């Protein structure tokens, strides 16, 4: 029996044959040339401030954080990674596109 919480911890099981196998659910990071990233400009639910979003990254959370860190340093802005997206403060679509293409990613600017 599993808990309905997000972390899905085992609370109690009545099955005597049940074995708890902790498997890492980390996703394998694809090579940059196999990934297609989308760069957006967004200001919804952000009090009118512009943010640059990078979506479509397929890989582990650590690799996403490393990519976020490189982009933040290169653009000289703050940001974060959340729910598989990179969020950078400000409008840096063209700069992010050129940085990602230099790293070997396929990049497309979407939206307005």
N, C-alpha and C positions, 0 to 999 in steps of 0.2 A: 504494500500500500504506500502510495507516495503522497507527499504533502502538496497542496495547491499553491505553495509559494513559488516564486520565480526560480529559486535556487534548486528546487526539486530534491531536497534532502529526504532520505528515508527516515520516517518517523517510527514506524512499527510494521512488522510483517508477520502474519500468522502462518505463512508457508514455511515448513521446516527445511525444504530443499532450496530455498531462496539463497542465492549468494550475491553479495554486493560486490560488483566489479566496477571499480572507479576507472572509467575510460576517459581519457582526455579528448574533449570535443574540439580541439583546435583544428583550424582549417589550414591546409597546406597552401603556402603562398605561391601563386603562379609567377612565372618570370615576367618582367615588365613588358616584353614584346608580345605576350599572350593576353595582356589585360587592356581593356578599353575603358578609360576613365572619362567622366562627364564633369565639366566645370560649369557651375551655375552662379548667378548673382541672386541673392535672396535678401529681402528685408521684411518679410512677413513675420509677425510675432516677435519682432526685434526692436520695437519702438522706433521704427523708421530708419534704423542704422543698416548700412549695407554690409553683408558678409559674403564671402566667396565660399561656395560649397564644392567639394570634390567627392563625387559618388562613383560607385562601381568597383571599388578596390576589393579584390578577392585575396584573402590571406589572413594570417594570424593577427591578433590584437597588437602584439609587440611590433610587428612590421608596419602596421598602420600608424602606431605611435612614432616610430622612427621616421616614416615619411612625413608625418605632421610636423615633427621637429625640424626636419630639413627645410620644409616649405616656410615655416614660421621664421626661421633664421634668415633664409634667403630674401624674404619679403620684408623683414624687419617689423613684424606685427605680432600681436597675440592671436591665440586660437586654441583649438582643442580637437580631439577626435572623439566621436560619439556615434554609436549605432552604425558603425562601418562607414562613416563620413568624416571628411576633414573639413573643419570650419575655421576660416581665417577672417579676422576683422578687417573690413574694407573691401574695395573693389580691386582685385588683383588677378582678374581672369586671364589677361594676355600674358602676364609675367608667369603665373602658375602654369599656363599651357606650355610656354617655352621651356620652363624648368623641367616639367614632366616629360616633354618630348626629348629633351637632352638626356634624360635618364632611360629612355627607350620605351616609354609608355605610348600607347595610341590615345590621343586626347581629342575630345570634341567639346566645343563651347556650346552649351544649350541654353535656351531661354533668352530673356532680354537683358 
